[in-house]
């Protein structure tokens, strides 16, 4: 039997996540991966679209950032931009740092969604902790280093795409 990862939902872009549906499911917290989920890697900047969306998110949800990025200063600068606690050097799919973020939120795993662009890190840690998971397409693919490109190809073997897409419809759809 082949090990398979199946995110609860898949969306193209983090801003496609339907916040009203999350609230209806009893979700009260969101844990985000940083690089290539809410921020293009190495930029230290949020797009206007993501920044605006996160401001809406913070009205109804507790949020946190859990990143494997080893640069503590970079991750903390992102935390200030987002206005949320952030944890660097998470070593996902290890659960220790994500569990700490969950505890700080003072919520049950069933009330929190893990959102990220990597099945073998973000989705797996969320599943290991009992959270709903949302896989997003990476913000930028063409600038990734060779090892990340290789790992993304490898991840396709282990990822099972759900049939249900959790997204809102934009005007004109």
N, C-alpha and C positions, 0 to 999 in steps of 0.2 A: 504494500500500500504506500502511495506517495503522500508525503506530508503536504497539506494544502492550507493556504490562508484565504479566508473569505471575509473581506470587509463587510460590515453591515450595509454600507451605502458607498456609492462611487459618484463623484461629481467632477466636472472638468476644472472648475476654479472654486476656490474657497468661498468666494462671494455668491456662488450659486446655491449654497446651503440654505434651505428654507428654515428660518428661525422660528416661524410660527408653528411649523410641524414639530420642531424639537420641543418647544414649550408644551405642545399638546401631548407629547410622549412623556412629559414629566422631567425633561432634562433641565438642569439648573446650572451646569458648569461645562466649560469647554477647555480642553487642554490642547494646545497647538504645538506642532513641530515648528521650528523657525525657518531654516533655510529651505527655499523652494516650496514652502507651503504658504507662509504669509509675507516672506521677504525674499527677494532675489539674493542668492548667495553673494557674499563679500561686498554688498552694496551699502549696508547699514541704513537703507532707506525703505520706507513703505511706499507703494504706489498710492495715489490719491484715492483710487477705488477701494483698495484694501483698508486704508486708514479710515475712510468714511464708514465702511462696513463694520470695522471693529468698534468704532464709536457707537454704532447702533447696538452691536452685540453686548457691549458693557452695560447697557441700560437694563438688560433682562437676565444676564448670565454672569456668573463668576468665571474669570478666565485666568489661564496660566500658560506659560511657554516652557516646554521641556525639549532641550536641544542636545544633540550629540556634539555640537560644536565645542571644541576645546578652549576657545578664546573667551574667557570669562568677561573681559571688558566689552567685547563685541556684543555678547548676549545681554549684558546689563544695559548697554546703550539701547538695544532693541526693546528691552523691558520698559525703559523710560519713554520711548516713542509710543509704545502700545499702551502704557499705563497699567501694566500687569506684572506680577511676579514672574521671574524667569530663572531657569536652572540650566547651567551649562554642564558639559562633560557627563551627560546622562547615561551613557553606555547602554542605550536601548539596543536590543530588546530586554535588557535587564530591567527589573521593575522597581528598584530601590528609589530612584529619583522621581519617577512618575508617581509612585505611591506616596512620596513625601508631598508632592504637589496636590494630590488628591486629599491627603490629610489636612493640609493647610486650607483647602476649600471647605472642609467640614461637610462633605457630601459623600453619599454612598456611590460606589462604582456605577450602579445602575442609573444614577442621576447625572453622569458625566460622559461626554463624548471625547474620544481621542481622535484628532484630525491631523493627517500627515500625508506626505507624498511617497513614503517608502513602506511597502508591505512587510519586509523582514525586520524593520525597526519599529516604526510608528504603529502600524496595525497590530503587529504581534504583541507589543507591550500592552496596548489597549485591551486586546483579547485576554492576555494573561491576567490582567487585573479585573476582568469582568465588565469592561466598559463597552458601550456602543462604539463602533469605529467608522470613520469616514475617510476613504482614500481619495485624494485629490491629484490631478495631474500636476507634475512639477511646473513651476512658473517659468523656468528657463531650462531647456534641455541641451541646447547646442554648446553651452559653455562648460559643461560638466567634464571633470577629469576622466581619464580613461577607465580607471577602476570603478567609478560610479556608473559609467555607461555599461560596463561589463556586468556589474551587479544588477542593474535594472533589467538587462536581458535575462539573467539568471532568475530574477524574481518572477518573471512571466511564467516560469515553469511551476511555481508554487502558488500563484495567485489564482483564485477562482472568483470571477466577477459576478456579483449578485445581479439578479434580474431587476430588482427594484432600484430605481434611481430616485434619490432624495434631493430634489431641486425645486426651485420656484420657477415659474414661467415669467420671462421678461416680456415687457410690452412688445407687441408685434409678433409673438410666437403663435 
